[in-house]
Amino acid sequence: MNKVILMGRLTRDPEVRYSTGDTSTAVARYTLAVDRRFGRRDGEPTADFITCVAFGRSAEFAEKYFHQGIKIAVTGRIQTGSYTNREGVKVYTTEVIIEEQEFAESKAVSDSYQSSRPAPAPAAAAPGTADGMDGFMNIPDGIEEELPFA
């Protein structure tokens, strides 16, 4: 059985792309900061940053309603993969394929959290994109039967 349940805050707004081909499908990618149960020895909290991918209507929902800092709960499955980057180096990936996603706090609490946080400084590159890749893999035409949302 491969089942994942996570609750955390989005590290930035979801990135949404659309697959090519006869029927385009929305693909949303976002990262959840999930607090660990125990912090560091100095009492400072720690978190894991987990890449999540949603397809179809779930991706469109994420694009419309999710934004940086919002707390959500998701269920899905872990999927691993690999690709060769532009420099010819094999890169291994681990991400959660979203089956369900929902808000984990009220809008008022979310807005309060947002207003209490300092404005983020613009980042030069997103985590995991130092090689120039944007985190999305091209989906070749003609493999619809192999895709999880087909």
C-alpha positions as CSV (number, residue, x, y, z in Angstrom):
1,M,0.0,0.0,0.0
2,N,1.3,3.5,-0.9
3,K,-0.7,6.1,1.0
4,V,0.6,9.5,2.2
5,I,-1.2,12.1,4.4
6,L,0.4,15.5,4.9
7,M,-0.5,18.8,6.4
8,G,1.6,21.9,5.9
9,R,1.9,25.3,4.4
10,L,2.6,26.1,0.8
11,T,6.1,27.6,0.3
12,R,5.0,29.5,-2.8
13,D,2.0,29.7,-5.1
14,P,1.3,26.6,-7.2
15,E,2.9,26.4,-10.6
16,V,0.4,25.2,-13.2
17,R,1.1,24.0,-16.7
18,Y,-1.0,22.2,-19.3
19,S,-0.1,19.0,-21.1
20,T,0.1,19.1,-24.8
21,G,-1.9,16.9,-27.2
22,D,-5.5,16.5,-28.2
23,T,-6.8,16.9,-24.6
24,S,-4.7,19.3,-22.4
25,T,-4.7,18.5,-18.8
26,A,-3.7,20.9,-16.0
27,V,-0.7,19.8,-13.9
28,A,-0.1,21.8,-10.7
29,R,3.2,21.6,-8.7
30,Y,3.6,22.9,-5.2
31,T,5.8,22.4,-2.2
32,L,4.5,21.8,1.3
33,A,6.5,22.8,4.4
34,V,5.5,20.1,6.8
35,D,6.6,20.7,10.4
36,R,8.4,17.9,12.1
37,R,7.1,16.7,15.5
38,F,10.3,17.5,17.3
39,G,12.4,20.6,16.7
40,R,16.2,21.1,17.0
41,R,17.9,20.9,20.3
42,D,17.8,24.7,20.6
43,G,14.0,24.6,20.4
44,E,13.9,25.9,16.8
45,P,11.2,24.1,14.7
46,T,12.2,22.1,11.7
47,A,10.2,21.1,8.6
48,D,10.4,18.8,5.6
49,F,9.8,20.4,2.1
50,I,7.7,17.9,0.1
51,T,7.0,18.3,-3.6
52,C,3.3,17.6,-4.5
53,V,1.8,17.2,-8.0
54,A,-1.9,17.5,-8.8
55,F,-3.6,16.7,-12.1
56,G,-6.9,17.8,-13.8
57,R,-9.6,19.4,-11.7
58,S,-7.4,19.2,-8.5
59,A,-4.7,21.2,-10.3
60,E,-7.2,23.8,-11.5
61,F,-8.5,24.0,-7.9
62,A,-5.0,24.5,-6.5
63,E,-4.3,27.2,-9.1
64,K,-7.5,29.1,-8.2
65,Y,-7.6,28.8,-4.4
66,F,-4.1,28.0,-3.1
67,H,-1.4,30.5,-2.4
68,Q,1.8,30.9,-0.5
69,G,1.4,30.4,3.2
70,I,-2.0,28.7,3.2
71,K,-2.3,25.6,5.3
72,I,-3.6,22.5,3.5
73,A,-4.1,18.8,4.1
74,V,-3.4,16.4,1.3
75,T,-3.6,12.6,0.7
76,G,-1.9,10.9,-2.1
77,R,0.9,8.4,-3.0
78,I,4.6,8.7,-3.2
79,Q,6.1,8.4,-6.7
80,T,9.7,8.2,-7.6
81,G,11.3,8.8,-10.9
82,S,14.4,10.0,-12.7
83,Y,15.5,12.1,-15.7
84,T,18.8,13.1,-17.2
85,N,19.4,16.9,-16.9
86,R,21.0,19.1,-19.6
87,E,24.5,18.3,-18.2
88,G,23.9,14.6,-18.7
89,V,23.6,13.9,-15.0
90,K,20.8,11.5,-13.8
91,V,18.5,13.2,-11.3
92,Y,16.3,11.2,-9.0
93,T,12.9,12.6,-7.9
94,T,10.4,11.8,-5.2
95,E,7.0,13.5,-5.1
96,V,3.5,13.0,-3.8
97,I,0.8,12.5,-6.4
98,I,-2.2,14.2,-5.0
99,E,-5.5,12.3,-4.7
100,E,-7.3,14.7,-2.3
101,Q,-6.5,18.2,-1.1
102,E,-8.4,20.5,1.3
103,F,-8.0,23.6,3.4
104,A,-6.7,22.9,6.9
105,E,-7.6,26.2,8.5
106,S,-10.2,29.0,8.1
107,K,-9.5,31.9,5.8
108,A,-9.4,34.3,8.8
109,V,-6.7,32.2,10.4
110,S,-4.8,32.0,7.2
111,D,-5.0,35.7,6.6
112,S,-3.8,36.4,10.1
113,Y,-0.9,34.0,9.6
114,Q,0.0,35.8,6.3
115,S,-0.1,39.3,7.9
116,S,2.2,38.2,10.8
117,R,4.9,36.9,8.5
118,P,7.6,39.2,7.0
119,A,7.4,39.6,3.2
120,P,9.6,37.0,1.5
121,A,12.7,38.2,-0.4
122,P,12.7,37.3,-4.1
123,A,14.6,34.0,-4.6
124,A,17.2,33.6,-7.3
125,A,16.2,30.0,-8.0
126,A,13.6,27.6,-6.5
127,P,14.9,24.6,-4.5
128,G,16.0,21.9,-6.9
129,T,16.2,24.1,-9.9
130,A,19.9,25.0,-9.8
131,D,20.4,23.0,-13.0
132,G,18.1,25.3,-14.9
133,M,15.2,22.9,-15.0
134,D,11.9,24.2,-13.8
135,G,10.9,20.9,-12.1
136,F,8.5,19.9,-14.9
137,M,9.2,17.1,-17.3
138,N,7.8,17.1,-20.8
139,I,5.1,14.5,-21.3
140,P,5.5,12.9,-24.7
141,D,2.6,12.6,-27.1
142,G,0.9,9.3,-27.4
143,I,1.4,7.9,-23.8
144,E,-2.0,8.8,-22.4
145,E,-2.6,5.2,-21.2
146,E,0.5,5.5,-18.9
147,L,-0.5,8.7,-17.2
148,P,-2.2,8.6,-13.8
149,F,-5.0,10.9,-14.8
150,A,-6.0,9.4,-18.1
